[in-house]
Every structure is written in structure tokens, then in C-alpha cells.
């Protein structure tokens, strides 16, 4: 069972990863942590742990007023324990299901998490350890706006990745994150989840990307499965083909990926 300490360990891992890269802060999103740990309808509890670990200098930069959503994003200042701040104690090993009762996440959010987790699992199946879904490499800057944004992951040091199962309008917004991410190649995975016509959404995104990115530098993949109806073999093969089209191969070194 997913525990509070599991969540804390993952957050501390992301702190350490970002700190090793010399950054002054790291933005952590509840939905990313939940998906990484394979949680099942535990978003409110993940948010609870994130808030417990928040210090006075840390900032909530996204999320609803309730603070209990996949959108919850906290900017944690690094290094931890700096500026005369005491390091927070490790949380007790308490199953999240036994934490204080919290409102359940809306069903639509839960379904979205299942689809997103499936998409990231497909990415790991296609790219292995070369797919990273956390840390500073996923950050997107929009001018001097301190909040910025995040993408769902990267492959190597050239390919930015977004996994989307939301409405066409929301997917088109995610394309902007891809375009503004500094990596030259863009990979968008679309999962038939909350769209009436996922194929049409995919074609719209291809059109948008073609206006801003060279045709050899982007791929839009409409997966055949989703979080409820998994088609892992077929979808891994589709993503591997897209990665190869973008110049990545499983035998490439990190410098050439």
C-alpha cells in the first residue's frame, strides 16, 4: 500500500536531483508524484504530504483553493535546511489510506490520472531509463514569469514529451509547453480519454506544431490503448517508431540521443 513515507522519499529524491544540478528551487506537481509511484486514487493524500513538507519559504504556484488536486504544484527552495532553516523530520511510516480523511478527487481527475500513468508507462517501455519525468529538465520558462510550466518528461537531451488525455482545447494548450521547451524535438502522446474525436485533436496538434517546428523535429502519436483498455505492445511499438523518426535509438549514447 502506498504510504506517506513513500511519497516523502520521492519528493526528497526530486529535491536531491534538482540540487545536484545546481538549481535554486524545484517545482513538484502532485499528479507527477502520484503517477510515478503508481498510486490509485490517492491524489488528496499525496497533496497532504506535499503540504506537510512545505516550509515558510516554499510557494504554492498552481492548484485549486482546496490544495487537493493533481494540479497542486509547490516550489520548494533549495538547498533544504538552508538560511538557518531546520530540516523537516521524516514522516512516520503511515499508509496514506490511514491518513486523516480528505475529500475524494473528482472522478474525472481520477480517470485522467489512470490515462496519464498509462502514457508514462508506455514511454518507459519504449525508451527505458532514457525517459525522465521529473527534475529541472522538465521545466518550461515563459519569459520572466516565475511560475513557468512543466512538461511530462524528456527522452535523452533532445526530445521533450507531453502525454495528454484531456479535452482538445487543453491538449492544444499543452502543445505550447512543448514548443517553448528548449529541447529541439517534440513528442506528443494523445490518449483517447476525454475527447469526442481524439484523431481530430491529434491532427489539430500536428497542424500547430508544423507552424513552429520543422517536420523532422516533431511526432504526434495517437495511442491505441488507454488506462482502462491497455494495449501495451502496440503502443510501445508506435512510440518507438516515433522516437526513431526523431533520431533516437535505444543503443544511442546520452550525447547523441
N, C-alpha and C positions, 0 to 999 in steps of 0.2 A: 504493500500500500504506500502511495506517495506520502511522504512525511514533511513536516515543516523543515526539518534539517536537510532533507534532500534539496528543497528549494533554496535554502540558505547556502548550501555548498555550491550550487550552480551560480548563484549571484556572486559569491566570493570568487569563484573561478573567473567570472567575467571581469570582476574588479582587477584581479591579478593579471589577466591577459591584457587589458587596456593599460594598466600601469606599466607593464613590461614594454609597451610601445611608446611610453613617454608622454601619454596624454594627460590632461589635467582633470578630465572627467569621463564618465561613461554613461550613456543613456540605456537603460534597461526597460524593456517592454514586457508586460505581464504575459501577453499572448505568446511571445517568443520563448519565454521560460517554460510556460505550460506545455507548448509543443515539443520543446527539447526534451523534457522529462517524460513525455508520453502520458500526461495527466488525462483523466476522464472526468469532465465536468467539475474541475477543481479550481477554476479561474478565481472566484472570490477568495479562496484560501491562499492562493499564490499572491494575490494582491495584499492580503493581510500580512504575509511575511515581508513583502517588499516595504510596506509602511513601517513595520517593526524595525527594519534595518535602516530606515531613513533618519539621517542626522539633521541638525538645525540648518546646516549649510546646503543640504541637498534640496532639490526642487522638483516638484511635480510639473512636468512640461506638457503632458497630454492626458486626457481621460475625463470621464464624467464626474459630476459633483460627488457621487457616491464613492468614487475611488475604487470601484469593484468592476473592472471591465478588462477585456483583452487590450484595450487601448491605453490602459494605465502605463505611463512611461515616467520613470523617475531618473533625473540626472544626479548621479552620485559623484561627489567631489573626490578626487584622488590626490595624493595617496590617502588611504583611510588612516585615521588616527593622527592626521597632521594638524597643524595650527592648534596645538595643545588640546586636541580632542581625544578623549579616551576611546579606544577601540570597543565596539559593542560586543557584548558577550555572545557566545554561541547559543543558539536557541536549543531548547530541550528536544529530545527525540520524540516528538509527538505526532502521531498520524494526523494529517490535515483533516481527515473526516471527523476527528475528535475535537477540533478547534471549536471556539465559540460559534454558535450558529450564525450564518451570514445569508443574506438574500441570494437565491439561486440566480445564476446568469440566465438571461433570456434564452429561450430555446434556439432562436435564430443564431445567436452568438455561439452556442454550443455546437450547432451543426457546422458553422463556419470553421471552428477550431478543428473539427474532425477532418474536414476537407483540407485545410492548410497543413495539418500534420501529415496527411497522406501525400500531399505535394512535396513536402520536405523529405519524406521517406523515399519518394521516387528520385529526388535529387541525390540523396546519399547512395541509392542503389546504382545510379548512373555515373556518379563522379567520385564516390568513396570519400576518403578523408580530404579530398581537394575542395569539397563543398563546406563552407563555413557559414553559419547563420547567426553569428554574434560578434561583438567587438567593434572596434573603431572602423574596420574596413566596410562595415555596412552603413556607415553614416553618410548622409547627404546634406550638403550645405546649400541654402538658398540665400545668397548674398550674405549680409551681416546678421541675419535673423538668428538669434541664439538658439532657438528651439530646433531648427533644422528638421531633418526627417531621417527615415531609415528604410532600407530595402530588406528583403527577406534573406538574402545571402549572396555569396560570391563563389566563383569557381576559379582557383588559381589567383593570378593577379591581373586578369584581363576581362573576366566575364561577370557582369552584375546580373543578379537573378531576382525576379519577383514571382510569387506564387499567389494567384488570385482566384477566388470562387464567388466574389461578391457581384453586385449589380454592374451592368455595363458602364454606368457613369462612374462608379467607384473604381472600376478597373482602368478606365481611361485616366483617372487621376493618378493611379499607381504608375502608369507609363511615364508621367512626368518625373517621378522619383528615379526611374531607370535612366531617363535622358540626362538628368542632372548629376547622376553618379559619375565620378571621374573615370571609371573603367570604360574602355572604348567599346566593348562588346556587350550587348544586351540580350538577355534571355527571359522571356515571359511565359510562364506556365499558366494556362487557364483551365480551371476545373468546372465542369457543369454543376453548379450548385444553386445560385440564386438568380440565374438569368433565364429568360424565356427562350433565348436563342444564343447559346454560347458560341456557335460558329460565327454568327454575325458580330458578336463582341470581339472575337479573335481577328476578324477581317478589319474592323474599325481600328484596332490597335496596330495592325500591320501598316495601315494607311498613315497613322500618326507617326509611327517610328520611321517610316520611309521618308517623311518630310524632314527629319532631323538627323537621321543616322544612315550611313551607307548601307546598301542592301547586303553586303557581305558581313556586316557587323551586328545584325540582329536576327533573332529567331523567335517566332511566336508558336507555341506548341499547345494544341487543344488536347488534353489528356482524354483517354477513352474511359477511364475509371474515375472514382471519387472516394471519399472517405466511407461511404456506405456500400458501394459496389466496387471493390478493389480489382484492378486488372494490372497487377504489378509488372509482370513480364512484358506485356505490350507497351506500357507507359515508360518503363526503363529504357526499352529499345528506342522509343520515339525521342526521348531526351538525349540519349547517347548520340543519335543521328544529328540532333540539333547542335550538340556540343562539338561534334566533329566538323560540322559546317562552319562553326565559329573558330576553328583552328585548334581545338583542344583534343588531346588524346590521353587515355589512361596511362600511357607509358612516358608522357612528356615530363620534363623536369619543371620545377616551380618557376624557373626563369623563362621557360618557353611556353608555358600554358597561357 
